[in-house]
Amino acid sequence: MLRKRLVGVPGVARVDIAGAGFLNVTLTGGARAGLVRSVLAQGPAYGNAGGRGRVEFRAAVEGAGVRAAVTAEALEKILPAGGVATKPGGETVRTREVVEAWPLLVARLGADEARWVLLHTAQGDAVRLPDRPVQRESNARFRVQYAYARTCAMTRNARELGFDAEPADIREVGETEAQGQALRELFAAIAEYPATIEAAARHRAPDRVARHLEVTADAWLRCHDVCPPLPVGEEKPSAVHRGRLALAEAAGTVLANGLHLLGISTPDRL
């Protein structure tokens, strides 16, 4: 019954019944291009349900201290973005521990790393603070910021070469199996971002946002390696490059929006 209904939905190419009660839904290439076009049109609003109001911190965060305060600040943005109704008013968690410990933590790790470590860890798990921040790809926070900076670099370099982004069918921007796989993974990460924000708001779990940013960053970096958005050597810019650039900018939109919700900076150069 579900398969018959889904087959008639615009943008759905095929629906296959799989084991254990699953349906495999294959989208048309045009649907993917439409997704990228929508992301670029929405920009900072992509993945934001547009809720209003301040979070009632006492209801949203258990405990106190630095971790609770940072989590509460993130939830103040995540809950409205995820469409969760919030109560007017509310208080930020401000204890003596926060006032004394946060400056020390920032001095040790930097504000971005400190927030990432506290928010990336699931609420039921213990936080393991690194001795110092590591500016290399083994550091997930750096990898996410680096991936965003790379998307900005692609846009700058493309403008210098005289072309802009234009969303395209997945078949128009990738030919090999490796390219197709990388593109599908990146499309999926971009498409799943709004649902991730909704789930993070519903479960009061900023770590879901951080983990999805990792997935998106890794997918974009893999895609960049096998589907470079910029022409190489004597190659001239083409529709392929414009389509890949649009996908890069959509990935950058997701990374920027997610980092903003976590209160972490989005440097356009690293």
RARA-V430001 format. One record per helix or strand of 2 or more residues. SS is the DSSP state (a for helix, b for strand). FROM is the first residue (numbers start at 1). LEN is the number of residues. If there is no record, write none. Layout:
ss	from	len
SS	FROM	LEN
SS	FROM	LEN
//
This chain:
ss	from	len
a	2	6
b	12	6
a	19	3
b	23	5
a	29	17
a	57	4
a	66	16
a	96	14
a	111	10
a	140	22
a	170	4
a	177	26
a	206	21
a	239	24
//
